[in-house]
Amino acid sequence: MPKITMNHGSGGREMHEFIKNTIISKLKNGVLEKMDDSAVLVNPGTNRLAMTTDSYVVNPIKFAGGDIGRLSVSGTVNDITTSGAKPYAMSLAFIVEEGMDLKLIEEIVESIAITANEADIKIVTGDTKVVEKGKGDNLFINTAGIGFINNNVNISTYNTVPGDDIIISGPVGNHEIAMMKARGMIDFECAVESDVRPLNKEIEKLIDEGVELHTIKDPTRGGVAGALSEIVEHAGVDILLDQSNIPIDGVVDSVCRLVGYDPLYLANEGKFLITGPPESSKKVIESFNGEAKVIGKANQSDDPKLLLETEFGGIRRVGMLETMQLPRIC
Amino acid sequence: MPKITMNHGSGGREMHEFIKNTIISKLKNGVLEKMDDSAVLVNPGTNRLAMTTDSYVVNPIKFAGGDIGRLSVSGTVNDITTSGAKPYAMSLAFIVEEGMDLKLIEEIVESIAITANEADIKIVTGDTKVVEKGKGDNLFINTAGIGFINNNVNISTYNTVPGDDIIISGPVGNHEIAMMKARGMIDFECAVESDVRPLNKEIEKLIDEGVELHTIKDPTRGGVAGALSEIVEHAGVDILLDQSNIPIDGVVDSVCRLVGYDPLYLANEGKFLITGPPESSKKVIESFNGEAKVIGKANQSDDPKLLLETEFGGIRRVGMLETMQLPRIC
C-alpha cells in the first residue's frame, strides 16, 4: 500500500502532485485550484467578520460516527457560527507522519469534502507538511475559518443576561464516549456514535427568522460545565442548571455511571449551548428538530458562578475540569 | 524547570490559565483577550480579501537568525502579501509535545509578539493542543491569516507577462543553510543566519506609490526554482534567469559548493520574487534598500519553461526539486 514519504513534504514535484491529485481533486473549487500562496476572495461586505482556528490531534483518527476530517470541518464551522457569523471560507493544513497510508489520507479528504459540502463552506487554501516517523501521529489537521456577520446580529459569550434561558441543542457526551470506545476503553458492547457535525444551518435559520439569541457556545473539551463556566465568567451572571432536564442518551448515561464520569464534563462535537430570552426558546427547540432542551437559567449575581440543582433537589457549585478525563479527543 | 503536561490541553482550568498567562498576556490585544471561540473583527470593506495558512514543523525550533515563532508569523504575513493584500489578522495554533519546557514556549511566544508587532498584524484567535511524548516534536505551529486587497491592486502568479523583469528581493539560500548549521550538518565555522522576516512593509510602500507589480511569490520550500516553476506554469511564459545576477552571500555560496547544493533550490524565508514591467524595477530595488536585483526576464512561449543562462554562457532547463534536500526547514 503506498505510503507517505518525506518527499511528500519537500516543496518539490512529488509534493505538488500529491496535493493536486489527492487533496485538491476532491475539494474542487475555483479558488483552491489556483494553488496560489494565498486565496483571493470576494468581500461580501457586512460590517464585521469572524475568524477562528483549531488544530485536531484526535486519536484514533477514525471512530464511530466520524473521523478527524469531519471533526476539523465541523469544529471550525461551529466556532465561526458561535459568533453569529455565516461560515464563508476555511483553510486546511495537514501535518502528516512519514509512513502513513495514502489511502487513509484519501478517505479523510473525502470526509472533509462531504462535511464542507454539508456546511456549505469552501476550503480555499491549504498546506501540507510531513514529519519523520515517531515525530507525529498519523495525521494532525489545522483548520481556520472566516465568516461574515449580518449587521443586525450581536451574539457573544459576554451577552448572556439575567433571565435568559440556557438551552442545549441535544443530548450530551456522545463524542467523548465514542472516543473511549474507539480506544478500546469500554470492554462491553455499546452502540454509541460521535455527534460530530456542522450546526451552522440551524443557527442561520434562526438568525434569518430574526430570533433573538444572546450567546452560542460549543461544549467541546471541558464539556457543558467548561463552556458554561466561560459564559458565567464573561457575562457576569449566575447560571443555574436543572440536572433532571439535561438530555443524555441511555447508553452514554450507563457508561458514565459505570466508569464514574460526570457527563457535564464530556466533550461534544455537534452540540451548541444557546442563551436568549425565554420567548426565543420555542424557535430554538424547533430549529433543532425538538432535540434541544432548556436546561437552566441565567440569574443576577454579585459573585458569578455555575450551579447545578441535582436530581435530589440539592444545589452544588460546578467548576471547570480540574484534571483531565480523556486526552486527544479532538 | 516547569514542563508541559497533558493537562495543559485538557480544556480545563490548567489549560485556561496556561493560555491566559503564557500566551495571551504577551500578545495583548482587545480581540484576543476576549478568548471567545471566534474573534470578531471590523470589515474594512475593500472588494477582496486574501486568506492563507501554513503549518510550521521546523527542526530545531530555534536557529541562528530566528525561531519557529518568527517563522510562523513571517510566513503567513508574506503569503498574504503575495496577493497584494495588506495583512489584517491572523490565528495562532500550537500543537505542543508533553514534556516541553514552559520557558521555551514563553520564548517562542515572545518572538511571535515581536514579529507580529514588526509586521503590524494582530493575532486575534488561537488554539492549544497537547500530544503525548513521542507523538510530536516539541512544538508545531499553525498560523492562518487574512488581509484586504485595495480595489485597484491585481497581483497573482497568473499575471506575469512577456517582457516582465524577474526580481529577487535579496540574496538567496540563507535560511536553508542556517538550518543545516543548526542541525550540526556543517562542521566548519560559518557565520550564516536565516533571513526570516516579514516583508509586507516594503510591498505596501510600493503599492501605495502605485508601482505596477504583476506577481509576488516567496521562494520557500523548493526555492527560487520551485517558485519560478509555478509562475511559469500559471502564467504560461518562459522565464530566463541570468545566473551571474543571482545574489548570494559568500558564505552560502561556499557551503553550496562544498556540499553540492544548488542555491536555486534552497529555501528562503524573507525573500520575494517580484515580476512587473521594467519601469517598476528601480522602485522595487529601492524599496528593498538596494538589496533586490533583476535576475531574469519573462518571454513569450508556446512551451512554458524555466531556463537558466549559466555563468559559462550555456542555457539549461531548470525543473522543480525532484528529491528532497533538507526536510523540516519550515
HADDOCK unambig.tbl for C-alpha pairs under 7 A between the chains (distance, minus, plus):
assign (segid A and resid 6 and name CA) (segid B and resid 327 and name CA) 6.94 0.50 0.50
assign (segid A and resid 7 and name CA) (segid B and resid 323 and name CA) 6.42 0.50 0.50
assign (segid A and resid 7 and name CA) (segid B and resid 324 and name CA) 5.63 0.50 0.50
assign (segid A and resid 10 and name CA) (segid B and resid 221 and name CA) 6.53 0.50 0.50
assign (segid A and resid 10 and name CA) (segid B and resid 222 and name CA) 6.93 0.50 0.50
assign (segid A and resid 10 and name CA) (segid B and resid 324 and name CA) 5.35 0.50 0.50
assign (segid A and resid 10 and name CA) (segid B and resid 327 and name CA) 6.52 0.50 0.50
assign (segid A and resid 11 and name CA) (segid B and resid 221 and name CA) 4.68 0.50 0.50
assign (segid A and resid 11 and name CA) (segid B and resid 222 and name CA) 4.66 0.50 0.50
assign (segid A and resid 12 and name CA) (segid B and resid 222 and name CA) 5.53 0.50 0.50
assign (segid A and resid 12 and name CA) (segid B and resid 226 and name CA) 6.79 0.50 0.50
assign (segid A and resid 12 and name CA) (segid B and resid 320 and name CA) 5.58 0.50 0.50
assign (segid A and resid 12 and name CA) (segid B and resid 321 and name CA) 4.37 0.50 0.50
assign (segid A and resid 12 and name CA) (segid B and resid 322 and name CA) 5.73 0.50 0.50
assign (segid A and resid 13 and name CA) (segid B and resid 320 and name CA) 5.79 0.50 0.50
assign (segid A and resid 13 and name CA) (segid B and resid 321 and name CA) 6.10 0.50 0.50
assign (segid A and resid 13 and name CA) (segid B and resid 322 and name CA) 5.72 0.50 0.50
assign (segid A and resid 37 and name CA) (segid B and resid 52 and name CA) 6.61 0.50 0.50
assign (segid A and resid 37 and name CA) (segid B and resid 79 and name CA) 5.45 0.50 0.50
assign (segid A and resid 38 and name CA) (segid B and resid 50 and name CA) 5.96 0.50 0.50
assign (segid A and resid 38 and name CA) (segid B and resid 51 and name CA) 5.37 0.50 0.50
assign (segid A and resid 38 and name CA) (segid B and resid 52 and name CA) 4.52 0.50 0.50
assign (segid A and resid 38 and name CA) (segid B and resid 79 and name CA) 5.78 0.50 0.50
assign (segid A and resid 38 and name CA) (segid B and resid 80 and name CA) 5.71 0.50 0.50
assign (segid A and resid 38 and name CA) (segid B and resid 83 and name CA) 6.41 0.50 0.50
assign (segid A and resid 39 and name CA) (segid B and resid 50 and name CA) 5.26 0.50 0.50
assign (segid A and resid 39 and name CA) (segid B and resid 51 and name CA) 5.13 0.50 0.50
assign (segid A and resid 39 and name CA) (segid B and resid 52 and name CA) 6.25 0.50 0.50
assign (segid A and resid 40 and name CA) (segid B and resid 48 and name CA) 6.64 0.50 0.50
assign (segid A and resid 40 and name CA) (segid B and resid 49 and name CA) 5.71 0.50 0.50
assign (segid A and resid 40 and name CA) (segid B and resid 50 and name CA) 4.41 0.50 0.50
assign (segid A and resid 40 and name CA) (segid B and resid 51 and name CA) 6.60 0.50 0.50
assign (segid A and resid 41 and name CA) (segid B and resid 48 and name CA) 5.47 0.50 0.50
assign (segid A and resid 41 and name CA) (segid B and resid 49 and name CA) 5.21 0.50 0.50
assign (segid A and resid 41 and name CA) (segid B and resid 50 and name CA) 6.00 0.50 0.50
assign (segid A and resid 42 and name CA) (segid B and resid 47 and name CA) 6.07 0.50 0.50
assign (segid A and resid 42 and name CA) (segid B and resid 48 and name CA) 4.50 0.50 0.50
assign (segid A and resid 42 and name CA) (segid B and resid 49 and name CA) 6.31 0.50 0.50
assign (segid A and resid 43 and name CA) (segid B and resid 46 and name CA) 6.89 0.50 0.50
assign (segid A and resid 43 and name CA) (segid B and resid 47 and name CA) 5.17 0.50 0.50
assign (segid A and resid 43 and name CA) (segid B and resid 48 and name CA) 4.80 0.50 0.50
assign (segid A and resid 43 and name CA) (segid B and resid 49 and name CA) 5.99 0.50 0.50
assign (segid A and resid 45 and name CA) (segid B and resid 45 and name CA) 5.75 0.50 0.50
assign (segid A and resid 46 and name CA) (segid B and resid 43 and name CA) 6.89 0.50 0.50
assign (segid A and resid 47 and name CA) (segid B and resid 42 and name CA) 6.06 0.50 0.50
assign (segid A and resid 47 and name CA) (segid B and resid 43 and name CA) 5.17 0.50 0.50
assign (segid A and resid 48 and name CA) (segid B and resid 40 and name CA) 6.64 0.50 0.50
assign (segid A and resid 48 and name CA) (segid B and resid 41 and name CA) 5.46 0.50 0.50
assign (segid A and resid 48 and name CA) (segid B and resid 42 and name CA) 4.48 0.50 0.50
assign (segid A and resid 48 and name CA) (segid B and resid 43 and name CA) 4.79 0.50 0.50
assign (segid A and resid 49 and name CA) (segid B and resid 40 and name CA) 5.71 0.50 0.50
assign (segid A and resid 49 and name CA) (segid B and resid 41 and name CA) 5.21 0.50 0.50
assign (segid A and resid 49 and name CA) (segid B and resid 42 and name CA) 6.30 0.50 0.50
assign (segid A and resid 49 and name CA) (segid B and resid 43 and name CA) 5.98 0.50 0.50
assign (segid A and resid 50 and name CA) (segid B and resid 38 and name CA) 5.95 0.50 0.50
assign (segid A and resid 50 and name CA) (segid B and resid 39 and name CA) 5.26 0.50 0.50
assign (segid A and resid 50 and name CA) (segid B and resid 40 and name CA) 4.43 0.50 0.50
assign (segid A and resid 50 and name CA) (segid B and resid 41 and name CA) 6.00 0.50 0.50
assign (segid A and resid 51 and name CA) (segid B and resid 38 and name CA) 5.36 0.50 0.50
assign (segid A and resid 51 and name CA) (segid B and resid 39 and name CA) 5.12 0.50 0.50
assign (segid A and resid 51 and name CA) (segid B and resid 40 and name CA) 6.61 0.50 0.50
assign (segid A and resid 51 and name CA) (segid B and resid 125 and name CA) 6.95 0.50 0.50
assign (segid A and resid 52 and name CA) (segid B and resid 37 and name CA) 6.59 0.50 0.50
assign (segid A and resid 52 and name CA) (segid B and resid 38 and name CA) 4.51 0.50 0.50
assign (segid A and resid 52 and name CA) (segid B and resid 39 and name CA) 6.24 0.50 0.50
assign (segid A and resid 52 and name CA) (segid B and resid 91 and name CA) 6.87 0.50 0.50
assign (segid A and resid 52 and name CA) (segid B and resid 125 and name CA) 5.70 0.50 0.50
assign (segid A and resid 53 and name CA) (segid B and resid 91 and name CA) 6.23 0.50 0.50
assign (segid A and resid 53 and name CA) (segid B and resid 93 and name CA) 6.96 0.50 0.50
assign (segid A and resid 53 and name CA) (segid B and resid 125 and name CA) 6.64 0.50 0.50
assign (segid A and resid 53 and name CA) (segid B and resid 126 and name CA) 5.89 0.50 0.50
assign (segid A and resid 53 and name CA) (segid B and resid 127 and name CA) 6.47 0.50 0.50
assign (segid A and resid 54 and name CA) (segid B and resid 93 and name CA) 6.57 0.50 0.50
assign (segid A and resid 54 and name CA) (segid B and resid 127 and name CA) 5.40 0.50 0.50
assign (segid A and resid 55 and name CA) (segid B and resid 93 and name CA) 6.49 0.50 0.50
assign (segid A and resid 55 and name CA) (segid B and resid 127 and name CA) 6.76 0.50 0.50
assign (segid A and resid 55 and name CA) (segid B and resid 129 and name CA) 6.90 0.50 0.50
assign (segid A and resid 79 and name CA) (segid B and resid 37 and name CA) 5.45 0.50 0.50
assign (segid A and resid 79 and name CA) (segid B and resid 38 and name CA) 5.78 0.50 0.50
assign (segid A and resid 80 and name CA) (segid B and resid 38 and name CA) 5.70 0.50 0.50
assign (segid A and resid 83 and name CA) (segid B and resid 38 and name CA) 6.39 0.50 0.50
assign (segid A and resid 91 and name CA) (segid B and resid 52 and name CA) 6.89 0.50 0.50
assign (segid A and resid 91 and name CA) (segid B and resid 53 and name CA) 6.24 0.50 0.50
assign (segid A and resid 93 and name CA) (segid B and resid 53 and name CA) 6.97 0.50 0.50
assign (segid A and resid 93 and name CA) (segid B and resid 54 and name CA) 6.58 0.50 0.50
assign (segid A and resid 93 and name CA) (segid B and resid 55 and name CA) 6.50 0.50 0.50
assign (segid A and resid 125 and name CA) (segid B and resid 51 and name CA) 6.95 0.50 0.50
assign (segid A and resid 125 and name CA) (segid B and resid 52 and name CA) 5.71 0.50 0.50
assign (segid A and resid 125 and name CA) (segid B and resid 53 and name CA) 6.63 0.50 0.50
assign (segid A and resid 126 and name CA) (segid B and resid 53 and name CA) 5.90 0.50 0.50
assign (segid A and resid 127 and name CA) (segid B and resid 53 and name CA) 6.48 0.50 0.50
assign (segid A and resid 127 and name CA) (segid B and resid 54 and name CA) 5.39 0.50 0.50
assign (segid A and resid 127 and name CA) (segid B and resid 55 and name CA) 6.76 0.50 0.50
assign (segid A and resid 129 and name CA) (segid B and resid 55 and name CA) 6.91 0.50 0.50
assign (segid A and resid 134 and name CA) (segid B and resid 134 and name CA) 6.09 0.50 0.50
assign (segid A and resid 134 and name CA) (segid B and resid 135 and name CA) 6.18 0.50 0.50
assign (segid A and resid 135 and name CA) (segid B and resid 134 and name CA) 6.18 0.50 0.50
assign (segid A and resid 135 and name CA) (segid B and resid 135 and name CA) 5.48 0.50 0.50
assign (segid A and resid 135 and name CA) (segid B and resid 136 and name CA) 4.61 0.50 0.50
assign (segid A and resid 135 and name CA) (segid B and resid 137 and name CA) 5.33 0.50 0.50
assign (segid A and resid 136 and name CA) (segid B and resid 135 and name CA) 4.63 0.50 0.50
assign (segid A and resid 136 and name CA) (segid B and resid 136 and name CA) 4.47 0.50 0.50
assign (segid A and resid 137 and name CA) (segid B and resid 135 and name CA) 5.33 0.50 0.50
assign (segid A and resid 142 and name CA) (segid B and resid 142 and name CA) 6.83 0.50 0.50
assign (segid A and resid 144 and name CA) (segid B and resid 144 and name CA) 6.37 0.50 0.50
assign (segid A and resid 157 and name CA) (segid B and resid 36 and name CA) 7.00 0.50 0.50
assign (segid A and resid 221 and name CA) (segid B and resid 10 and name CA) 6.56 0.50 0.50
assign (segid A and resid 221 and name CA) (segid B and resid 11 and name CA) 4.70 0.50 0.50
assign (segid A and resid 222 and name CA) (segid B and resid 10 and name CA) 6.93 0.50 0.50
assign (segid A and resid 222 and name CA) (segid B and resid 11 and name CA) 4.66 0.50 0.50
assign (segid A and resid 222 and name CA) (segid B and resid 12 and name CA) 5.54 0.50 0.50
assign (segid A and resid 226 and name CA) (segid B and resid 12 and name CA) 6.78 0.50 0.50
assign (segid A and resid 320 and name CA) (segid B and resid 12 and name CA) 5.57 0.50 0.50
assign (segid A and resid 320 and name CA) (segid B and resid 13 and name CA) 5.77 0.50 0.50
assign (segid A and resid 321 and name CA) (segid B and resid 12 and name CA) 4.38 0.50 0.50
assign (segid A and resid 321 and name CA) (segid B and resid 13 and name CA) 6.09 0.50 0.50
assign (segid A and resid 322 and name CA) (segid B and resid 12 and name CA) 5.76 0.50 0.50
assign (segid A and resid 322 and name CA) (segid B and resid 13 and name CA) 5.74 0.50 0.50
assign (segid A and resid 323 and name CA) (segid B and resid 7 and name CA) 6.44 0.50 0.50
assign (segid A and resid 324 and name CA) (segid B and resid 7 and name CA) 5.63 0.50 0.50
assign (segid A and resid 324 and name CA) (segid B and resid 10 and name CA) 5.38 0.50 0.50
assign (segid A and resid 327 and name CA) (segid B and resid 6 and name CA) 6.92 0.50 0.50
assign (segid A and resid 327 and name CA) (segid B and resid 10 and name CA) 6.53 0.50 0.50
